[in-house]
Structures are given as C-alpha cells and as structure tokens.
Amino acid sequence: TPSTPLLGREYRDEVYPMSQELSGAIAQVLKYKDGLLSELPSLQAAYDPPLARTEPRCLVVAGNSSQFTSRAMRACFERYRERVSGVTIVTFDEMFRRVAQLEELLSPRA
C-alpha cells in the first residue's frame, strides 16, 4: 500500500535498513518467481510457439517517497533498490507520476 514503511529505524550514523514489510515483499515476489519458473515446462506445452524461458523481472510497488525526511534516508533507499538483483522497487507516487507522464505523452494535442 502507499502507507507501507520503506525504511526501518536508523541503524547507525545515517544508515537506514529496509523495513520488514519491504524486505518481506521482495522475498515474496522472488518466491513467486521461483514458482513460475518451476511450472514453466508444463505451461509451455499449452502455447504454440512455446513460451521462451527467460529471467523474468519482478516488480514491487510499495510506500511513498514522502517518507524520506532526509537526504540520508533517500540515499539508503536508492542504494538498496539499485542493487537488488531482478526486482524493481517503485513507490506509489513514482508510479502515479509515470502514468501521468505516459498519459500526457499519448494524449492527442489540441
């Protein structure tokens, strides 16, 4: 949800760990990915041509960037999300902003 905490309490001098909720969401989406990949052979049989086996990316939409009340908090979040392999983490306000930009781009000009 947009109210999901993204960061935990300050660990040490301007170091903030990810919240339990965000860490749990990442673990959950990675578990779903593993389940999909283990079922892929049986799913491929239903498609002609068969589904290509690729490394699917995962997406977690959680929280709101207004939670960051300092540069250090934002920096910790950015460092973490840029280094999580195979998972894209986007906040709700970022997602809404992207949708608005896409809508503007695709809207007919007067």
Backbone torsions as a table, in degrees:
resi	resn	phi	psi	omega
1	THR	NA	165.5	176.7
2	PRO	-63.0	-20.7	-179.2
3	SER	-92.4	2.4	178.5
4	THR	-60.9	126.4	176.4
5	PRO	-65.1	137.4	179.5
6	LEU	-95.7	-33.2	-176.7
7	LEU	-121.6	153.5	172.6
8	GLY	-89.9	-172.2	178.1
9	ARG	-67.7	155.6	179.2
10	GLU	-55.8	127.6	-178.8
11	TYR	-83.2	-54.0	175.7
12	ARG	-146.9	-172.1	-175.8
13	ASP	-39.3	94.9	177.6
14	GLU	56.6	34.8	174.8
15	VAL	-117.0	121.8	-178.2
16	TYR	-120.1	122.7	175.9
17	PRO	-78.9	164.1	174.4
18	MET	-69.0	152.3	179.6
19	SER	-70.8	160.9	176.9
20	GLN	-61.4	-37.7	-178.8
21	GLU	-64.9	-43.8	180.0
22	LEU	-69.1	-43.1	177.6
23	SER	-61.0	-40.0	177.8
24	GLY	-65.3	-39.9	178.7
25	ALA	-63.5	-40.2	178.7
26	ILE	-65.6	-44.6	178.0
27	ALA	-61.6	-39.7	-179.5
28	GLN	-65.5	-46.2	-178.4
29	VAL	-67.1	-33.3	176.1
30	LEU	-68.8	-34.2	175.6
31	LYS	-66.0	-42.1	176.8
32	TYR	-60.6	-40.9	179.2
33	LYS	-61.5	-45.4	178.1
34	ASP	-60.0	-40.6	178.3
35	GLY	-62.9	-43.2	178.0
36	LEU	-61.5	-46.2	-179.1
37	LEU	-64.7	-34.5	179.0
38	SER	-72.6	-25.5	179.0
39	GLU	-91.7	-7.6	-174.4
40	LEU	-56.1	-42.8	179.7
41	PRO	-57.3	-41.3	179.4
42	SER	-73.3	-30.7	176.8
43	LEU	-70.3	-34.5	-178.0
44	GLN	-62.1	-32.0	-177.7
45	ALA	-61.8	-26.4	-177.1
46	ALA	-82.2	-7.9	-174.8
47	TYR	-118.0	140.1	175.1
48	ASP	-131.9	110.9	1.7
49	PRO	-71.1	157.5	-177.3
50	PRO	-64.6	154.7	176.3
51	LEU	-62.6	140.2	177.4
52	ALA	-79.2	139.5	176.1
53	ARG	-84.2	113.8	179.0
54	THR	-128.2	-178.8	176.0
55	GLU	-100.8	93.5	-176.1
56	PRO	-65.5	143.4	175.0
57	ARG	-87.2	151.3	178.6
58	CYS	-110.9	153.3	-179.9
59	LEU	-129.8	130.4	172.7
60	VAL	-120.1	121.6	175.4
61	VAL	-109.8	117.4	-174.9
62	ALA	-156.2	150.7	170.3
63	GLY	68.1	-170.3	-177.7
64	ASN	-146.1	136.3	-175.8
65	SER	-69.2	-10.6	175.8
66	SER	-67.2	-10.6	176.4
67	GLN	-68.0	-21.5	-176.9
68	PHE	-80.8	107.4	-177.2
69	THR	-98.2	2.5	177.4
70	SER	-149.3	161.2	176.7
71	ARG	-63.2	-35.9	-179.2
72	ALA	-62.6	-40.1	179.3
73	MET	-64.1	-47.1	179.5
74	ARG	-62.3	-41.9	-179.0
75	ALA	-62.3	-42.3	178.6
76	CYS	-62.7	-43.0	178.8
77	PHE	-63.2	-47.1	-178.8
78	GLU	-62.6	-43.6	178.0
79	ARG	-58.2	-45.0	-177.0
80	TYR	-65.7	-51.2	-173.7
81	ARG	-69.1	-25.9	177.5
82	GLU	-76.0	-16.9	-176.6
83	ARG	-107.6	-4.3	176.5
84	VAL	-76.2	117.9	-175.1
85	SER	-80.9	128.1	174.0
86	GLY	82.3	0.9	-179.4
87	VAL	-130.0	126.1	173.9
88	THR	-98.0	127.2	179.4
89	ILE	-110.4	123.2	-178.5
90	VAL	-130.6	137.3	175.5
91	THR	-83.5	159.9	-178.6
92	PHE	-60.8	-42.2	-179.3
93	ASP	-65.3	-34.6	175.6
94	GLU	-65.8	-41.8	179.8
95	MET	-63.3	-45.6	179.0
96	PHE	-62.4	-39.5	178.7
97	ARG	-63.7	-41.9	178.9
98	ARG	-64.9	-40.9	178.3
99	VAL	-63.9	-42.9	178.9
100	ALA	-62.4	-40.8	178.4
101	GLN	-65.5	-40.6	178.3
102	LEU	-65.4	-41.9	177.9
103	GLU	-60.9	-44.1	179.0
104	GLU	-62.9	-41.7	-179.8
105	LEU	-64.1	-38.2	-175.2
106	LEU	-90.7	-9.2	-179.4
107	SER	-73.0	141.2	177.0
108	PRO	-65.2	141.8	179.2
109	ARG	-82.9	142.0	178.9
110	ALA	-83.7	NA	NA
